Amino acid sequence: MWRNIASNFFTLLVVLLVVLAGAVAWAKREFSGAGPSEIAQCVQIAPGASLNAVSKQLAEQGAISSAYIFRAGADYMEKSRDLRFGSYLMPPRASMEDIVETVTRGGPSTCGTEVILRIGVRENTILLRDINPETGAYEERDRYDPGKGDAPEAIIAAQEKEDSRIRMTLAEGATSWQVVQGLKGAGFLSGEIDEIPDEGSLAPDTYEIEKNEDREALLTRMAQRQATILAEEWEARPFGLPYETQQEALIMASIVEKETGVPDERPQVASVFVNRLEQGMRLETDPTVIYGITGGEGVLDRGLRRSELNQTTPYNTYRVDGLPPTPIANPGRASIRAALNPAETDYLFFVADGSGGHAFGRTLEEHEANVARWREIERQRGQSTDSPVQGGG
C-alpha cells in the first residue's frame, strides 16, 4: 500500500514538475515574445512609481498581456527597483522584456508632451506637441513666438509638467545673436547670458534640455559640439586647400551656408569660392556684405544699396580681398564638410537660376549669359534687376 502511495506521489510530482516547466517556458515566451499592442504605446512612469503600479497600468493600456509575468520577468532581470521616471514610446508589438529594458534604462522622454524651442534665421518659435499613439507621430497643439507676446496657457502648463520632454533645435545659418535672443525667450531655461558667443562657434543641431538648465551651460554644450565637428572635418580634409587654420575653414563654411539652401549645391558653391581664392579673385558674395550691415542682428529684408556695395568694410567682399574676418553665421556640419571637401570644378561664378538653386559658370562669358537669364526672370517677377552679382553683371 505504502509502495503504491509513494509511486502515485512520485508520478504526481513528475507531472507537476512537467506542468511547472511548461508554465515557466510559456511565461518566458510571453515575456520575450511580441507584445499584444498593434499600435505604438506611450508608457509614462511617474516619479516614485512602483513596479506593481506600472505593471497594472501597462496591462490596462494593452501594452502587455500579464502584469504578473511582467513583474516576475523584471525580478528575474534584477531590474524591479530600477524604474526611471519619464515617458517612453514603445513600438507596436514591443515585448515585455523590451519594455522593462526601456523603462529601467531611462534617458530623455520620447513621447507624451513635448515642448520645442526652434531657433531659426527669421523667427524663433516654441511649439507644443503631443504623441498620437495610433500613428506614433507627434501632432502640434500650439505655438508662439517668444519675442512677440506671452506664452499660451497650454505651453506654460506643459513646461511645468514633470514628464514633459524639452528640446531646442538650432537651424543652420542662424547667427549667435539670434541664438541668444531665442534662449532668452525660453521660460524653461534659467540664468543670464553674459556675452554673445563668437560667430560660427555654435553647432546647429537638436539638443535635449533639462528643465531650468542654465543658458550659459547650454551655449557651452553647443560650442563644444561645434568644436568637435570642426576638428573631425578638419582632420579628414584633403591636401592643398587655401586655409591655414580651422577658423578660416569655418568662415568659408558660414558663407557656403548662407549662399545656398540646396544641400547638393554646397560642394559646388564651395568650389567657386575656393577657386576664386586660389586665383586671387575677390569672393564677391552678398551675405558677407549683409552681415557687415546687420552684425548678425536680424535679417536685412531688403536689397543691398549701391552705396553699401561701394563702401569698403572688412565684410564687403566686393571691395576687399580674401575671407572676411569672422564667420557670418553658425554653419552646420554639411557646410563645414563642403568647405573642406569642395567639388572639383572649374567654376568661378554662380547666380540664381530662379528655381531656388544656382547656375554655375566657368568663364565670364558663361556667367554673363546666366545673369541675363536671371535678369529676365527678375523682370517677369516684377523684381528689381540691379541686384549685385559676381563679376559685376
C-alpha positions in Angstrom: 0.0 0.0 0.0 2.7 2.5 1.0 4.6 1.5 -2.1 1.5 2.4 -4.2 1.1 5.7 -2.4 4.8 6.5 -2.9 4.6 5.6 -6.6 1.5 7.7 -7.1 3.1 10.7 -5.2 6.2 10.4 -7.4 4.1 10.3 -10.5 2.1 13.3 -9.4 5.3 15.1 -8.6 6.7 14.4 -12.0 3.5 15.6 -13.6 3.6 18.8 -11.5 7.2 19.4 -12.5 6.4 18.9 -16.1 3.5 21.3 -15.9 5.6 23.8 -14.0 8.4 23.5 -16.6 5.9 24.1 -19.3 4.4 27.0 -17.5 7.9 28.6 -17.0 8.7 28.0 -20.7 5.4 29.6 -21.7 6.0 32.6 -19.3 9.4 33.1 -20.8 7.9 33.1 -24.3 5.3 35.5 -23.2 7.9 37.8 -21.6 10.3 37.8 -24.6 7.9 37.4 -27.4 6.0 40.1 -29.4 3.5 42.0 -27.3 -0.2 42.4 -27.8 -0.4 46.0 -28.8 -0.9 46.6 -32.6 -0.1 50.4 -32.2 2.7 52.4 -30.6 2.2 53.0 -26.9 3.3 55.9 -24.7 4.4 54.4 -21.4 4.6 57.0 -18.7 6.5 56.3 -15.5 5.5 58.7 -12.6 8.1 59.8 -10.1 8.4 57.1 -7.4 6.1 54.7 -9.2 6.2 51.0 -8.0 6.7 48.1 -10.3 3.3 46.8 -9.2 1.5 50.0 -10.2 3.4 50.2 -13.5 2.6 46.6 -14.4 -1.1 47.2 -13.8 -1.0 50.4 -15.8 0.7 48.6 -18.8 -1.9 45.8 -18.7 -4.7 48.3 -18.7 -3.2 50.1 -21.7 -3.0 46.8 -23.5 0.8 47.1 -23.8 1.4 43.8 -22.0 -0.6 40.6 -21.7 0.1 39.9 -18.0 1.1 42.2 -15.1 2.3 39.2 -13.1 4.6 37.9 -15.8 5.9 41.5 -16.3 6.8 41.8 -12.6 8.3 38.3 -12.5 10.4 39.0 -15.5 11.6 42.3 -14.1 12.5 40.5 -10.9 14.4 37.8 -12.8 16.3 40.5 -14.7 17.1 42.1 -11.3 15.6 45.4 -12.5 12.4 45.6 -10.4 13.9 48.5 -8.4 15.4 50.4 -11.4 12.3 52.2 -12.8 13.2 55.6 -14.3 10.8 58.5 -14.4 9.8 59.6 -17.8 7.6 58.9 -20.9 8.8 56.3 -23.4 7.4 55.5 -26.8 7.1 51.7 -27.3 6.8 50.5 -30.9 3.9 48.2 -31.9 4.3 44.6 -30.6 7.0 45.6 -28.1 7.8 42.7 -25.8 7.7 42.9 -22.0 11.4 42.3 -22.0 11.9 45.3 -24.3 9.6 47.5 -22.1 11.5 46.5 -18.9 14.8 47.4 -20.6 13.5 50.8 -21.7 11.8 51.9 -18.5 14.8 50.9 -16.4 17.4 52.3 -18.7 15.9 55.8 -18.6 17.0 58.7 -20.7 15.1 61.6 -22.3 11.4 61.2 -22.7 10.5 60.1 -26.2 6.7 60.5 -26.1 3.9 62.3 -24.3 4.1 66.1 -24.2 7.0 67.8 -26.0 8.0 71.4 -25.9 10.4 72.5 -28.6 12.2 75.8 -29.0 13.1 76.3 -32.6 15.7 79.0 -33.3 15.6 80.0 -36.9 17.1 82.6 -39.3 13.9 84.6 -39.5 12.0 83.7 -36.3 12.1 81.8 -33.1 9.1 79.6 -32.2 8.1 77.5 -29.2 6.0 74.5 -30.1 3.8 72.3 -28.0 3.3 68.8 -29.4 1.7 65.5 -28.2 2.2 62.0 -29.4 -0.6 60.4 -31.3 -0.5 56.8 -30.1 -2.3 55.4 -33.1 0.3 56.8 -35.6 3.3 57.1 -33.3 3.8 60.6 -34.6 3.8 64.0 -32.8 0.9 66.4 -33.5 1.2 70.1 -33.0 -1.2 71.6 -30.3 0.0 75.2 -30.0 2.9 77.5 -30.9 4.0 81.1 -30.3 6.9 83.5 -31.0 8.5 84.2 -27.6 9.6 87.6 -28.8 6.1 88.8 -29.7 4.0 88.1 -26.6 3.2 85.9 -23.7 3.2 82.1 -23.8 -0.2 80.4 -24.2 -1.5 78.7 -21.0 -1.2 75.3 -22.6 2.5 75.8 -23.2 3.1 77.2 -19.7 1.3 74.1 -18.3 3.3 71.8 -20.4 6.6 73.4 -19.4 5.7 72.8 -15.8 4.8 69.1 -16.2 7.4 66.8 -14.7 7.4 64.4 -17.6 7.4 66.8 -20.5 10.2 66.4 -22.9 12.0 69.7 -23.7 14.2 70.2 -26.7 15.9 73.0 -28.6 16.6 72.9 -32.4 19.0 75.4 -33.9 18.7 75.9 -37.7 21.8 76.1 -39.9 22.7 79.6 -40.8 21.3 81.3 -37.7 23.7 83.9 -36.0 24.9 83.8 -32.5 22.9 86.9 -31.7 19.8 85.1 -32.9 20.6 82.1 -30.7 21.0 84.3 -27.6 17.7 86.0 -28.3 16.0 82.7 -28.6 17.4 81.3 -25.4 16.5 84.5 -23.5 12.8 84.0 -24.5 12.6 80.4 -23.3 11.0 80.3 -19.9 12.1 76.8 -19.2 15.7 77.9 -19.0 17.5 79.7 -16.3 20.5 82.0 -15.8 21.8 85.1 -17.6 24.0 85.2 -20.7 27.0 87.4 -20.2 28.0 87.9 -23.8 27.2 86.7 -27.3 29.3 83.7 -28.3 31.7 84.0 -31.2 30.0 83.8 -34.6 30.1 80.4 -36.0 31.0 78.7 -32.7 27.6 77.1 -32.1 26.6 73.8 -33.7 23.2 73.7 -35.4 21.5 70.6 -34.1 18.8 69.3 -31.8 19.5 69.4 -28.0 17.8 67.7 -25.2 17.2 70.2 -22.4 16.8 69.7 -18.7 14.1 71.9 -17.2 15.7 75.1 -15.7 19.0 74.2 -17.4 21.4 77.2 -17.3 21.6 79.1 -20.5 25.4 79.6 -20.4 25.8 75.8 -19.8 23.6 75.1 -22.9 25.7 77.5 -25.0 28.8 75.7 -23.8 27.4 72.4 -24.9 26.6 73.9 -28.3 30.2 75.3 -28.6 31.8 72.0 -27.6 29.8 70.2 -30.3 30.8 72.6 -33.0 34.4 72.4 -32.0 34.3 68.6 -32.2 32.6 68.7 -35.6 35.1 71.2 -37.0 38.1 69.2 -35.6 36.7 66.0 -37.1 36.1 67.5 -40.6 39.5 69.4 -40.5 41.3 66.1 -39.7 39.7 64.4 -42.8 40.3 67.3 -45.2 42.3 66.7 -48.5 45.6 68.3 -49.1 46.0 71.7 -50.8 43.1 73.8 -49.6 43.6 77.5 -49.2 43.0 77.6 -45.5 45.8 78.0 -42.9 43.5 77.5 -39.8 40.3 75.8 -38.8 38.9 79.3 -38.3 39.4 80.1 -41.9 37.6 76.9 -42.9 34.7 77.8 -40.5 34.4 81.3 -42.2 34.2 79.7 -45.6 31.6 77.2 -44.3 29.4 80.0 -43.0 29.5 81.7 -46.4 28.5 78.5 -48.1 25.7 78.1 -45.5 24.3 81.5 -46.3 24.7 81.3 -50.1 22.6 78.2 -50.8 19.7 76.4 -49.3 20.1 73.4 -51.7 22.1 70.7 -49.9 23.5 69.2 -53.0 24.9 72.6 -54.2 27.1 73.1 -51.2 30.2 71.5 -52.6 29.8 73.3 -55.9 29.4 76.7 -54.1 32.4 76.0 -52.0 34.4 75.1 -55.2 33.6 78.5 -56.7 34.9 80.4 -53.6 38.0 78.1 -53.3 38.8 78.6 -57.0 38.4 82.4 -56.7 40.7 82.4 -53.6 43.3 80.4 -55.4 43.2 82.7 -58.5 43.4 85.8 -56.4 39.8 86.9 -57.2 37.6 88.6 -54.7 34.7 86.4 -53.3 32.0 89.0 -54.2 29.3 87.4 -52.1 26.2 89.3 -50.8 25.8 87.5 -47.4 29.1 88.9 -46.2 28.1 92.4 -47.1 24.8 92.0 -45.4 26.5 90.7 -42.2 28.7 93.8 -42.2 25.5 95.9 -42.2 23.4 93.9 -39.6 26.2 92.5 -37.5 24.1 89.3 -37.4 21.3 91.1 -35.5 18.3 90.0 -37.6 17.5 89.9 -41.3 18.1 92.8 -43.7 14.9 92.1 -45.6 15.7 94.4 -48.5 18.1 94.5 -51.4 21.7 95.9 -51.0 22.1 99.5 -51.9 24.8 100.6 -54.4 26.2 102.8 -51.6 26.6 99.8 -49.4 28.4 97.9 -52.1 30.7 100.7 -52.8 31.6 101.1 -49.1 34.9 99.4 -48.1 34.3 97.4 -44.9 36.0 94.2 -43.6 32.9 92.2 -44.7 32.4 93.8 -48.2 34.0 91.0 -50.3 33.3 93.1 -53.4 35.9 95.5 -52.1 38.3 93.5 -50.0 40.5 90.5 -50.9 40.2 87.1 -49.2 37.9 86.0 -46.5 36.0 88.3 -44.1 37.5 88.5 -40.5 34.9 86.2 -38.9 32.2 83.7 -39.8 28.9 85.3 -40.8 26.6 82.6 -39.2 26.7 79.3 -37.5 27.2 76.7 -40.2 26.1 73.1 -40.0 28.3 70.0 -40.4 27.3 69.7 -44.1 28.5 73.2 -44.9 31.7 72.6 -42.9 32.3 69.4 -44.8 31.6 71.2 -48.2 34.1 73.9 -47.3 36.7 71.3 -46.5 35.8 69.0 -49.4 34.8 71.3 -52.3 33.7 69.7 -55.6 36.5 69.6 -58.2 35.2 72.1 -60.7 36.4 75.0 -62.9 33.6 77.2 -61.8 34.4 80.8 -60.9 30.9 82.3 -60.9 27.3 81.5 -59.9 24.0 83.3 -60.0 20.4 82.4 -59.0 18.6 80.3 -61.6 15.0 81.1 -60.5 14.3 77.6 -59.0 15.9 78.2 -55.6 19.3 76.9 -56.9 22.1 78.5 -58.9 23.6 78.4 -62.4 27.3 78.0 -62.4 29.8 79.4 -64.9 33.4 78.7 -65.8 34.1 81.9 -67.7 32.8 85.5 -67.6 31.0 84.9 -70.9 29.1 81.9 -69.4 28.3 83.8 -66.3 27.0 86.8 -68.2 24.6 84.5 -70.1 23.4 83.1 -66.8 23.0 86.6 -65.4 21.0 87.6 -68.5 18.6 84.7 -67.9 18.3 85.7 -64.2 17.6 89.3 -65.1 14.8 88.2 -67.4 13.3 86.1 -64.5 13.5 89.2 -62.3 11.7 91.3 -64.8 9.0 88.7 -65.2 8.5 88.6 -61.5 8.4 92.4 -61.3 11.6 92.5 -59.2 14.5 94.9 -59.3 17.1 94.0 -61.9 20.1 95.8 -60.3 20.9 93.3 -57.5 24.6 92.7 -57.3 26.2 89.6 -58.9 29.7 88.2 -59.1 31.7 89.9 -61.9 29.6 93.0 -61.8 27.0 91.5 -64.2 
